[in-house]
């Protein structure tokens, strides 16, 4: 298919500004409540072991390859935040489920792992991924019209381009759409561990922050869910965190994610600043400011170990390798 070739990627200066969402914070979706209940049931079901084995296989089968994305000739990592920002805004405007956002990002990254993408097509790939994710995960609420996505892109792409890109993306990923998202594993772990809603909201906020960054693309969703849940407990000073949790996710990953918390994307900060989502972005911002004032050399994870576990200096230095 042939596409127009403007001078540069549709970036922050050219990217169409979406209308202000009527609800920047999405309301709860009954389907997600059903998922949570179903996950709790499956955890105790006699087939849960087989079920989880299948989910583990699927997360590996649908894991993007960041090393292949590195080889893209036109797509640069500096463009990623603009695309994710666009998708987060569109997702919020259309009031879609959390699962849909993570599936959309996964589809984009899997496509970029398999196909050469021109920078002018990058936003189109994101829109096609969003269409597919909506059809897969938002059956109750319907699929956004292509005309709406055309407006989001300032009518830069003709209607037929969305349809053609959608088909090309599906063919490229062998029509394997459904996969266990980080939100799937997060809800499972929250249900199993009995974490409160504030911890769940904080962990989801951290998961969305991670989508902006290259370092976390090839981390398995189950690992990412555990990582963000551990860090959410750290940030909120939950007493149930112990050293075993840190050992399971690794200090390097904790340090890398903690470095991303100092300047979270404004869109996400606003999204998670309301009472519906426990004001977790404001709480994190306050905690990070206090942390910086206390000791700028210590990351969040290291600070918690010092406070909760009485870790020695060597352990703190190991966790802060990425900070130095």
PyMOL commands that set and color helices and strands:
alter all, ss='L'
color gray80, all
select helices_A, chain A and resi 30-44+48-61+66-69+77-93+98-114+119-137+146-152+159-172+182-193+197-210+214-216+221-235+243-249+251-259+266-271+275-277+280-294+300-309+313-319+321-323
alter helices_A, ss='H'
color red, helices_A
deselect
rebuild
show_as cartoon
